[in-house]
Amino acid sequence: MTTTRTLVLPLPPQYRVADVLAFHARDAEGVAEQVRDGVLRKAVLLGGVPVLFEVDFFADEARCRIAADGALDAAGSVLAREALTSMLALRIDPAPFAELVRDDVLFAPLVQRQPGLRIVQSATVFEALTWAIIGQQINLPFAISLRRTFIQQAGRAHGSGLWCYPEAQDVARLDLDVFTSRKFSRAKAETLLRVARMVADGELSLDLDDDPAEASAQLLAIKGIGPWTVNYTLLRGYGFADCSLEGDVAVRSAIGRLTGMEHKPGILQAQAWLAAYRPQRTMAAAYLWASLG
């Protein structure tokens, strides 16, 4: 049984469709996401149901056709709306940061050059967390390749042919060698299985309404997860507006370039520098990343 419905979300002024499409087009093979002729298609498991999002963008709204391979009940509909809100970068409002740095020597020109910049979130917190674990300490092309393998081993195919990003229960049932035999380091594979089993067993909450401080403490207590992974999950998963990304090499490189340092700052130096932009450090990171482009 296929359940279909249409969801329309209003888009704010200066909405940057190209940024959203570029984020979802990172995997050139298009296993779980495809971008063609300005239309975004992404598949994900929500409450055990394979769901396909097909999004068309217009001047002031995004129209999404949602096709579920099964019944999409009230809870599933809520999950679908939340996923779409994250995927379309509508969770973090960039306006408070723009106001905060209106007279800032470094950031004001960046905001003027790229008004409306937003941060795209993953469809679910679990997707953001597992993507952060997969991407730890490796280059982006290799991380994308491992993510593709992760989806194909743990996910399920939607009727459209796209693979759905898995949920915790789908990952938790797998054995370690499913990943270690496919170029995952043992430590990375163990961490992925550890968090998936904790979520599946109810030991770890990954709900969007979790308190950020409590979520951080929970994640940091897990073997294999450090501050960078936690902040990335808060940013891409929860849409938390005040993530401090001093552990990100690109963020520190951008700080060094903007401030004229001979070398990029260390983690503690970058942390102290970013503190001036509380409680909007997430958008500070967004503009630092953009400045490198």
N, C-alpha and C positions, 0 to 999 in steps of 0.2 A: 504494500500500500504506500502510495506517495501522497504526502500532504504538501500543498503549496499555498503560499500567501504572499502578499506584497506589503512591504513596510516602507514608509516614506519618512526620511529624516531631514529636517531643515538644515541648510548649511549656512554658516556665518559669513559676513562680509570678508573679503580677501582670502577666502578659502583656497588652499593650494592643492588642487586635484593632482597635479603632476607629482608632488612629493609623496602623496599616498600611493599612487600607482607605482612609483619607483620602489618604494619600500616592499610592496607585495610582489614585485617582479624580480627579486634578487636571485631566485633559483631559475636559471635559464631553461631548465628542463620542465618546469611547470608541473611538478608532481602533485602538489596540493593547492597551488595558487597559479592563476593565469591572468595576464593582462593583455587584452587584444582590442584594438580600435577603441581605446578609452573605457573599456568595460572590465571590471574586476570580478573574477570568479575565485572563490575560496571554499574549500570543504573542511569541515571539522566535526568531530563527534561531540554531541551535546546531550548529556543524560543517556548515553548509550545509543543515540540515534544519529546516523550519518546525515549531516545537513550541508546543503550547498547554498552559498550566498552568491547571487549574481547582481552586481551593482552597476547601475547607469547613473552618470553624473550630469546634472543640469545646472543652470545658473545659480539657483538658490536652494536646491534640494538634491538629495540622493534617493533614487528609487531602487529598492532592493527586492528582488524575487527570491523567496526562501523556499527551497524544495527539500523536504525531509523524506528519507526512506523509512517511513514509519509514522506513527502518530506523534504529533507535536502538541503535547498538552500545555496547560497554563504555565507550568514551571519551565517547560522547554521553550515556550514563547518568550518568557522573561530572559532566559539564557541567550536566546537568539538576539534579542534587542541589545543586551549588554555586550555581546560579542561584536555586533555591528558598530555600536558606539565606539568601542575600542579600536576596531579595525580602521575606522574612518577618522581617527585622531580627534574625536570630539569630547574626550574625557578631561583634558587639561586646557583650561582657558588661558591663552597667552597674554590677554590684556593686562592682568595685574603685574606681570613682569615688565611689559612695555612701560607701564606707569612708573614702576620702581626705578627703572634706568633712564627715565626721560632726560635727565641731565648728566648721565654717566658718560665720562669721556670715552670709555672703551666700548660700551655696549650700545649707547644711543645711536651711533652711526650704523652699527650692524642691524639694529631693528629697523632703522629707516631704509636700509638697502633691501631688507627682506621682511617686510611687514606681513603679519599673519602666519609666521612660521609656527608649525605645530609638531608634536611628537606623536607618531603612530604607535599604538599599542598592539600587542598580540591579542588574538581572539579571546583567550582565557589566561588566567594567572598561571595555570599549569603549563601552558605553552611557553609563556615568558620565562618561567623558572627553568624548564628543561632546555630551552634554547640558550639560556645563559650558561648552564652547566656544559652543554655541548660546545659552546664557543670559548670556554676558558682556555687561555694560553695557546691558542692556535690561530692561524691566519683565516681571514673571512672565506676564501674559496673552499678551504678544507672544511671549515665549520658548516658551510652550506651543503657540502657533500655528505657529511655525517648526519646532518639534520634530515636530508632526503632518505638516507638509509634508516634512520630512526622511525620516520613516518611509515615507510614501507614495511618495516618489521613489526611495528606495534599498532599501526592504524588499520583502517578498513577502507575499501573502495566504496565510494558513492556510486549510485546508479549512472551518474554522468561520466564516470571513468576517472574523475579526480580522486586522489587519496585523501582521506580525512585525517587531520592531525589527531593523534590519540588522546584519550583521557588516562588518568592514573591507573584505573583498573586494567586497561589494555596493556600497559607497560608492566604492571606488577606481576602478571602471570608468566612473564618471559624468564628464561634462564640467562645467566651471565654470558655464556658463550655465543648467544645470539648476537651480542654486540662486539665482544672481544674478537670474534672471528671475522669482523667486518671493520677493522681499523680503529675501533674505539680502544683507548687505553683502558686498562683494568680499573684504574681509579675513577675514570669518568663513567664507565659502565656501572660500577658499584654505586656511585652517587646517584645516578639516574634511577636505578632500581630501588635504592634506599628511600628516596623521596616519594617515588610512586607507591611503594608499599605502605609508607607512613600515611599518605593521603587516602589510599584505598582502605586502610584499617581504621581511619578516623583519628589518627594520632597527630596529623598535621592539617590545619585549616588553610585553605587557599580561597577564601570567599572575598569578594570585592569589598565588602563592608568591614573587613578585619581592621583593627587599629594598627596603623603603620608601625608604631613602636613595638607592639606585641608581635606583629608579623616578623619584624626584623630580628627580635630576640629568638623566636622560634627557629627561624632559618639559620641564624648564626650558630645555633647549638647543634646543627647537623654536621656530621663529619663530611668533609669535602666541599663545604660551602663557606666562602669568605665574604668580606665586606663588598667587594665589587659585584659578586653574584647577587647579593641581597639588594644592593641599590639598583642594579639592572632590573631585577624582578619587581621592585617597587615602582620603577619607572615604566617599564613595558607591560607589566601585568596589572598592577593596581592603579596606575595613573596618578601616583603620588606627586604633588607639585614641588616637593622640597627634597629631592634626592641629591646627595652630594657625590659627584662622580670623580673624586680626586684619584681614585685607583685606575681610571681609564687613561691609557697612554695618549690617545688623541686629544682628550680634554687638557691634559697637562702640556702637550705640545702646543695647543692653541693658546693657552695662557702665556707660555713662553714667548710665542710670536707676537701676541698683542701687546705684551708689556716690555718687549725689547730685551728679554733675558738672553744671555749667551747660550744657555742650555735650558731645557725644560725643567720646571721645578720638581722637587721631590714630592712624595705623597703628602707629607705633613705640611709642607709649604703651600701646596695647592689647596689642601683642606682649609687652611687658615685664610687664604685668598678668597675662596668660594663662600666662606662664612658671611661675607659682607652682603651676599645676595639672598640670605634667608628672608622669607620662607618661599622663595621662588627659584631655588637652585636647579631645578629640573630644566626650566627654560634657559637658564644660563648655560647649562651643558648643551642644549640644542643649538644655541647660537655659537658656542665655541666650536662644535662639530661643523656647523655650516661655514664658519670662517675659514676652515681649512680647504673648503671647496672653491 
